[in-house]
C-alpha cells in the first residue's frame, strides 16, 4: 500500500503545481486570439445579417478568399470577423492547404 501512496502523492503535488501555470498560459493566449484575423461563413439572407449585426455591432463585410489572403499578407487586423460565402471559404482553405503541402 505504501508503494502506491508515494507515487500518487508525488503525482498529486506535480498536478497541483502545474495547474496554476497552465491556467495562466491559457489566459495570456486569449487576448492574442481576439486580435487575429478571422473569417466565417455567412449566408446573405436578412436573418443572418441581423444576427451578425446584433453580435458584432456592424453590418457584415463580405470578402473573397483573395482579399483575405492579401489582408493577411499586409498585416491587417479586423475588429469583427469578415464574412465569406461557402464557396470563397472553400477556396481559402484549399489555398492554405496547398501552401502547407509545398
MIVEXFI-688183 format. One line per field, with one value per residue (C-alpha): x, y, z. Coordinates in nm, 3 decimals. Example, Ala and Ser with C-alpha at 12.3 -4.5 7.8 and 13.67 -1.06 7.14 Angstrom:
REM residues 2
xx c(1.230	1.367)
yy c(-0.450	-0.106)
zz c(0.780	0.714)
REM end
This chain:
REM residues 102
xx c(0.000	0.280	0.437	0.117	0.082	0.424	0.382	0.023	0.135	0.411	0.165	-0.080	0.191	0.309	-0.051	-0.113	0.199	0.132	-0.235	-0.190	0.079	-0.139	-0.432	-0.211	-0.089	-0.443	-0.539	-0.243	-0.328	-0.691	-0.629	-0.391	-0.659	-0.902	-0.667	-0.609	-0.785	-1.091	-1.342	-1.665	-1.910	-2.220	-2.537	-2.661	-3.018	-3.179	-3.187	-2.814	-2.734	-2.944	-2.783	-2.434	-2.519	-2.661	-2.347	-2.076	-2.249	-2.199	-2.324	-2.132	-1.849	-1.805	-1.457	-1.323	-1.052	-0.806	-0.888	-0.844	-0.504	-0.396	-0.511	-0.319	-0.004	-0.046	-0.083	-0.435	-0.633	-1.010	-1.219	-1.502	-1.477	-1.530	-1.789	-1.739	-1.965	-1.916	-1.752	-1.499	-1.423	-1.350	-1.114	-0.938	-0.897	-0.773	-0.516	-0.376	-0.362	-0.175	0.081	0.123	0.193	0.468)
yy c(0.000	0.246	0.180	0.313	0.613	0.761	0.782	0.902	1.172	1.284	1.294	1.500	1.751	1.783	1.832	2.097	2.285	2.261	2.359	2.733	2.772	2.604	2.828	3.136	3.029	2.992	3.339	3.505	3.349	3.463	3.832	3.731	3.513	3.805	4.021	3.764	3.790	3.572	3.488	3.299	3.153	3.371	3.349	3.663	3.643	3.905	3.692	3.622	3.988	4.089	3.823	3.934	4.298	4.209	4.006	4.241	4.580	4.638	4.508	4.207	4.277	4.008	3.935	3.696	3.440	3.654	3.963	3.768	3.640	3.989	4.135	3.872	3.939	4.314	4.257	4.398	4.326	4.328	4.418	4.189	3.875	3.912	3.705	3.475	3.264	2.890	2.878	3.151	2.984	2.655	2.843	2.998	2.663	2.490	2.764	2.731	2.351	2.384	2.612	2.374	2.081	2.271)
zz c(0.000	0.081	-0.260	-0.420	-0.186	-0.264	-0.644	-0.601	-0.360	-0.597	-0.888	-0.683	-0.588	-0.951	-1.069	-0.803	-0.905	-1.280	-1.273	-1.193	-1.458	-1.720	-1.629	-1.657	-2.003	-2.135	-2.005	-2.172	-2.510	-2.508	-2.594	-2.874	-3.034	-3.027	-3.236	-3.510	-3.842	-3.864	-4.129	-4.105	-4.348	-4.363	-4.561	-4.730	-4.605	-4.384	-4.069	-4.088	-4.146	-3.844	-3.625	-3.730	-3.660	-3.320	-3.233	-3.364	-3.381	-3.752	-4.082	-4.216	-4.457	-4.721	-4.855	-5.112	-5.047	-5.243	-5.035	-4.710	-4.821	-4.928	-4.595	-4.400	-4.601	-4.545	-4.170	-4.143	-3.827	-3.806	-3.503	-3.618	-3.830	-4.202	-4.383	-4.680	-4.890	-4.857	-5.199	-5.111	-4.778	-4.956	-5.189	-4.889	-4.714	-5.028	-5.092	-4.740	-4.770	-5.099	-4.934	-4.642	-4.871	-5.052)
REM end
